Amino acid sequence: MQWFINDLSLDGQFDTAESFCTALSELLKLRMEQPLFKEQLFCSRQLGQHLITEKYNLQKTVLQNPNPLFKRQVLEWISKSGPFWDDTREQNENDYFTFQNEAVTEQGLGEASRRTLAGLDTGVFSFIGSRFGFTSTPLSVQHGWREPELDFGIIEISNFWDIQRLKQAIEDEKPEPQSWVEVMAEACSRFNGLIFSPDIKRILQPSPFSRCVSQRIFELLGVLQCLVEESSTQGQLSDKGIELCNQHFVGKKAWFSGSSESEKHNFEHVLTFSDPANNMQKLFCPWHGKIKTPQFRIHFEWPRPSGQREIKVVYIGPKLTKK
């Protein structure tokens, strides 16, 4: 699917620059996490000129943000990297589109309509709060004028305004991995807060591929990624991160646990791994995520050393501490 920013959803509805940047940061994060989405999320070259607050357009609003990385990423996206649908605009003989009597021919909603007519699967992302609301789907776009000879019908465009629903739609678009190589390729692209050992591909290779195991791997790695996201640059967990630990690291049915004292003693050698950030060093990693059938484990460095935000994942494969 190709995605387009719905320009009409930006009409100065935000009270503060901060509130808009918070909403935009969620979309930016998803764009960075999903390489395919990044390639297929189109915006207009004029997006930066759309009004965000009563006084400031998008570009000036972003420049008020105190985070230099955020400013750099957004401005690079909307002014240089795109992709911009203007550069590959779809041609249509009857090139006039409206939404609720508002012309969208030169906007993302218009381009989504043109590409839909060309047989492509499209959708738009809308910011909420504008005079149109944009909290419903699909959006009905009028092609042509509402006159008998110039009315070319209604085009229904899928609309997304909730980041979690958009993320799920993106995941549903992706074919499921069919091999361990594909599993690790997707893991590396999805979980940018995790540092994976290059040995994992070799470790997984002898095991028969399992769709259920691969799904569980992504589920467990997703929790570790969330812990990274809920950490400061020095590795200190936020309140949400602490809650996540209490949910998944504590109790008999916890998804993650440390090896018992006897296992640490008896299996110290096999629970010691090369540091993925420096293969000249070794890491003792008894903490692991659990997969029951078949018995697989994900070993990772925990707790993290002081000042480290990322989590090092050193092993994914069959259980190592079998007696």
C-alpha positions as CSV (number, residue, x, y, z in Angstrom):
1,M,0.0,0.0,0.0
2,Q,1.1,3.6,-0.7
3,W,0.4,6.1,2.0
4,F,-0.2,9.9,1.7
5,I,-0.2,12.7,4.3
6,N,-3.7,14.2,4.2
7,D,-2.8,17.9,3.9
8,L,-6.5,18.9,4.6
9,S,-6.1,17.6,8.1
10,L,-3.8,20.5,8.9
11,D,-5.6,23.8,9.2
12,G,-4.1,25.5,12.3
13,Q,-6.0,23.4,14.8
14,F,-3.2,22.9,17.3
15,D,-3.1,25.1,20.4
16,T,0.7,24.8,20.8
17,A,3.7,23.8,18.9
18,E,4.4,21.2,21.6
19,S,1.0,19.4,21.1
20,F,1.7,19.1,17.3
21,C,5.3,17.9,17.8
22,T,4.0,15.2,20.1
23,A,1.6,14.0,17.5
24,L,4.1,14.2,14.8
25,S,6.8,12.4,16.8
26,E,4.6,9.3,16.9
27,L,4.4,9.2,13.1
28,L,8.1,10.0,12.8
29,K,8.9,7.1,15.1
30,L,6.8,4.7,13.0
31,R,8.5,6.0,9.9
32,M,11.9,5.3,11.3
33,E,11.0,1.8,12.6
34,Q,9.4,0.6,9.4
35,P,11.7,0.9,6.4
36,L,9.0,-0.2,3.9
37,F,6.6,2.4,5.3
38,K,9.3,5.1,5.1
39,E,9.7,4.4,1.4
40,Q,5.9,4.4,0.8
41,L,4.8,7.4,2.9
42,F,4.4,10.2,0.5
43,C,4.0,13.9,1.3
44,S,3.7,17.1,-0.7
45,R,6.6,19.4,-1.2
46,Q,4.3,22.1,0.2
47,L,3.6,20.2,3.4
48,G,6.0,22.4,5.4
49,Q,3.9,25.5,4.5
50,H,0.6,24.2,6.0
51,L,-0.7,26.0,9.1
52,I,-0.3,24.2,12.4
53,T,-1.2,26.8,14.9
54,E,-2.9,30.2,14.4
55,K,0.5,31.8,13.7
56,Y,3.0,29.2,12.5
57,N,3.2,26.7,9.6
58,L,4.7,23.2,10.0
59,Q,8.3,24.2,9.3
60,K,8.3,27.1,11.8
61,T,6.4,25.0,14.4
62,V,9.1,22.3,14.2
63,L,11.9,24.8,14.5
64,Q,10.5,25.8,18.0
65,N,11.1,22.3,19.3
66,P,14.1,22.1,21.7
67,N,15.1,18.6,20.5
68,P,17.8,19.1,17.8
69,L,17.5,15.4,16.6
70,F,13.7,15.8,16.1
71,K,14.1,19.0,14.2
72,R,16.8,17.5,11.9
73,Q,14.8,14.4,11.2
74,V,11.5,16.2,10.4
75,L,13.1,18.9,8.3
76,E,15.2,16.4,6.4
77,W,12.0,14.4,5.6
78,I,9.7,17.2,4.5
79,S,12.3,19.2,2.6
80,K,14.8,16.7,1.2
81,S,14.2,13.0,1.5
82,G,10.5,12.7,1.0
83,P,9.4,10.8,-0.9
84,F,7.3,13.5,-2.6
85,W,4.3,12.5,-4.6
86,D,4.7,15.7,-6.6
87,D,7.8,14.2,-8.3
88,T,5.9,11.2,-9.6
89,R,2.4,12.6,-9.9
90,E,-0.2,10.2,-11.4
91,Q,-1.8,11.6,-14.5
92,N,-5.6,11.7,-14.8
93,E,-7.6,13.1,-17.7
94,N,-10.3,14.6,-15.5
95,D,-8.0,16.0,-12.9
96,Y,-10.3,17.5,-10.3
97,F,-11.0,16.1,-6.8
98,T,-12.9,17.4,-3.8
99,F,-13.7,16.4,-0.3
100,Q,-16.8,17.9,1.2
101,N,-16.6,20.6,-1.4
102,E,-13.0,21.4,-0.6
103,A,-10.6,21.1,-3.5
104,V,-7.9,18.4,-2.8
105,T,-6.6,18.0,-6.4
106,E,-3.2,19.4,-5.3
107,Q,-3.1,17.6,-2.0
108,G,-2.3,14.1,-0.7
109,L,-5.9,13.1,-0.7
110,G,-6.1,14.0,-4.4
111,E,-3.0,12.0,-5.3
112,A,-4.3,9.0,-3.3
113,S,-7.5,9.2,-5.4
114,R,-5.5,9.4,-8.7
115,R,-3.4,6.4,-7.8
116,T,-6.5,4.5,-6.7
117,L,-8.0,5.1,-10.1
118,A,-4.8,3.8,-11.6
119,G,-5.3,0.5,-9.8
120,L,-3.0,1.1,-6.8
121,D,-3.8,0.4,-3.2
122,T,-3.7,3.6,-1.2
123,G,-4.4,5.2,2.1
124,V,-4.0,8.5,3.9
125,F,-2.8,9.5,7.4
126,S,-4.8,12.3,8.9
127,F,-4.0,14.5,11.9
128,I,-7.1,14.9,14.1
129,G,-8.7,18.1,15.3
130,S,-9.2,19.9,12.0
131,R,-12.6,21.3,11.0
132,F,-13.2,18.0,9.2
133,G,-12.4,15.8,12.2
134,F,-11.0,13.0,10.0
135,T,-11.8,10.3,12.6
136,S,-13.7,8.0,10.2
137,T,-12.9,5.8,7.3
138,P,-13.1,5.5,4.3
139,L,-13.1,9.1,3.1
140,S,-15.4,9.8,0.1
141,V,-13.6,11.9,-2.5
142,Q,-15.7,13.4,-5.3
143,H,-14.1,13.0,-8.7
144,G,-15.1,15.9,-11.0
145,W,-18.0,18.2,-10.4
146,R,-21.4,17.4,-9.2
147,E,-22.9,17.9,-12.6
148,P,-24.3,15.1,-14.8
149,E,-21.6,15.3,-17.5
150,L,-18.7,16.1,-15.2
151,D,-19.5,13.8,-12.3
152,F,-17.1,10.8,-12.5
153,G,-18.2,9.3,-9.2
154,I,-17.0,8.8,-5.6
155,I,-13.6,7.3,-4.7
156,E,-13.3,5.7,-1.3
157,I,-9.9,6.2,0.4
158,S,-8.8,4.3,3.5
159,N,-8.1,6.8,6.3
160,F,-5.9,6.3,9.4
161,W,-5.6,8.7,12.3
162,D,-4.6,6.4,15.1
163,I,-0.9,5.4,15.1
164,Q,-1.5,1.9,16.6
165,R,-4.1,1.1,13.9
166,L,-1.7,2.4,11.2
167,K,1.1,0.3,12.6
168,Q,-1.1,-2.8,12.6
169,A,-2.1,-2.1,9.0
170,I,1.5,-1.8,8.0
171,E,2.3,-5.1,9.8
172,D,-0.6,-6.8,8.0
173,E,0.8,-5.6,4.7
174,K,4.1,-7.4,5.2
175,P,4.5,-11.0,4.3
176,E,5.4,-13.2,7.2
177,P,9.0,-14.4,7.3
178,Q,9.6,-17.8,5.8
179,S,13.0,-18.5,7.2
180,W,15.3,-17.6,10.1
181,V,17.3,-15.3,7.9
182,E,14.1,-13.3,7.1
183,V,13.2,-13.3,10.8
184,M,16.5,-11.8,11.8
185,A,16.4,-9.3,8.9
186,E,13.0,-8.1,10.1
187,A,14.1,-8.0,13.7
188,C,17.0,-5.8,12.9
189,S,14.8,-3.4,11.0
190,R,11.9,-3.3,13.5
191,F,13.9,-3.2,16.8
192,N,16.4,-0.4,16.5
193,G,17.0,-0.3,20.2
194,L,18.4,-3.8,20.4
195,I,21.9,-4.8,19.5
196,F,21.9,-8.3,18.0
197,S,24.8,-10.7,18.0
198,P,25.8,-11.7,14.4
199,D,26.1,-15.3,15.7
200,I,22.3,-15.6,16.0
201,K,21.7,-16.4,12.3
202,R,24.2,-19.3,12.6
203,I,22.7,-20.5,15.8
204,L,19.2,-20.6,14.4
205,Q,20.0,-22.2,11.0
206,P,20.1,-25.9,12.1
207,S,16.6,-25.6,13.7
208,P,13.6,-26.3,11.5
209,F,11.8,-23.0,10.8
210,S,8.7,-22.5,12.9
211,R,6.1,-19.8,12.2
212,C,4.8,-19.9,15.8
213,V,8.3,-19.6,17.2
214,S,9.1,-16.6,14.9
215,Q,5.9,-14.9,16.1
216,R,6.8,-15.4,19.7
217,I,10.3,-14.1,19.1
218,F,8.9,-10.8,17.7
219,E,6.5,-10.6,20.7
220,L,9.4,-11.0,23.2
221,L,11.7,-8.7,21.3
222,G,8.9,-6.1,21.2
223,V,8.9,-6.0,25.0
224,L,12.6,-5.4,25.1
225,Q,12.3,-2.7,22.5
226,C,9.6,-1.0,24.6
227,L,12.0,-1.0,27.6
228,V,14.6,0.8,25.5
229,E,12.0,3.3,24.4
230,E,11.0,3.9,28.0
231,S,14.5,4.5,29.1
232,S,16.5,7.7,29.4
233,T,19.8,8.1,27.5
234,Q,21.5,6.8,30.7
235,G,19.3,3.7,30.8
236,Q,17.0,4.7,33.6
237,L,13.4,3.4,33.2
238,S,10.4,5.7,33.1
239,D,7.3,4.9,35.2
240,K,5.8,3.0,32.2
241,G,9.1,1.1,31.8
242,I,9.0,0.0,35.5
243,E,5.4,-1.1,35.0
244,L,6.4,-3.1,32.0
245,C,9.1,-4.8,34.0
246,N,6.7,-5.7,36.8
247,Q,4.3,-7.1,34.2
248,H,6.8,-9.3,32.3
249,F,9.8,-9.9,34.6
250,V,8.1,-10.8,37.9
251,G,6.2,-13.9,38.9
252,K,6.0,-17.5,38.0
253,K,4.4,-16.8,34.6
254,A,6.8,-14.0,33.7
255,W,7.9,-13.9,30.0
256,F,11.5,-13.2,31.2
257,S,13.5,-14.5,34.0
258,G,17.1,-15.1,35.2
259,S,18.6,-18.6,35.4
260,S,18.5,-20.2,38.8
261,E,21.7,-20.2,40.9
262,S,22.4,-23.8,40.1
263,E,22.0,-23.1,36.4
264,K,24.3,-20.2,36.6
265,H,26.9,-22.4,38.3
266,N,26.5,-25.5,36.1
267,F,26.0,-23.7,32.8
268,E,28.2,-20.7,33.3
269,H,30.2,-21.5,30.2
270,V,27.3,-21.8,27.8
271,L,25.6,-18.7,29.3
272,T,28.7,-16.6,28.4
273,F,28.6,-15.0,25.0
274,S,30.6,-12.7,22.8
275,D,29.7,-9.0,23.2
276,P,27.9,-8.0,20.0
277,A,29.4,-4.5,20.4
278,N,32.9,-5.8,20.9
279,N,33.7,-9.5,20.1
280,M,36.9,-9.2,22.1
281,Q,34.8,-9.1,25.3
282,K,32.5,-11.7,26.9
283,L,29.1,-11.2,28.5
284,F,27.5,-13.5,31.1
285,C,23.8,-13.4,30.2
286,P,21.6,-15.7,32.3
287,W,18.5,-13.5,31.7
288,H,16.3,-14.9,29.0
289,G,12.9,-14.7,27.3
290,K,11.0,-18.0,27.1
291,I,9.4,-19.9,24.3
292,K,7.8,-23.1,25.4
293,T,7.1,-25.3,22.4
294,P,9.7,-26.0,21.2
295,Q,11.9,-24.8,24.0
296,F,13.7,-21.8,22.7
297,R,15.3,-19.0,24.6
298,I,16.3,-15.4,24.0
299,H,19.3,-14.4,26.1
300,F,20.1,-10.7,26.6
301,E,22.2,-8.5,28.8
302,W,20.2,-7.5,31.9
303,P,20.4,-5.4,33.9
304,R,22.1,-3.0,31.5
305,P,25.4,-1.4,32.6
306,S,25.1,2.1,33.9
307,G,24.8,4.6,31.1
308,Q,23.7,2.1,28.5
309,R,20.2,2.5,26.9
310,E,20.3,-0.2,24.3
311,I,19.8,-3.9,25.1
312,K,22.2,-6.5,23.8
313,V,20.6,-9.7,22.5
314,V,23.3,-12.3,22.4
315,Y,21.4,-15.6,21.7
316,I,18.2,-16.8,20.1
317,G,17.9,-20.6,19.8
318,P,17.2,-23.9,21.6
319,K,17.3,-23.9,25.3
320,L,20.9,-24.1,26.6
321,T,20.4,-25.3,30.1
322,K,18.7,-28.6,29.5
323,K,19.9,-31.2,32.0
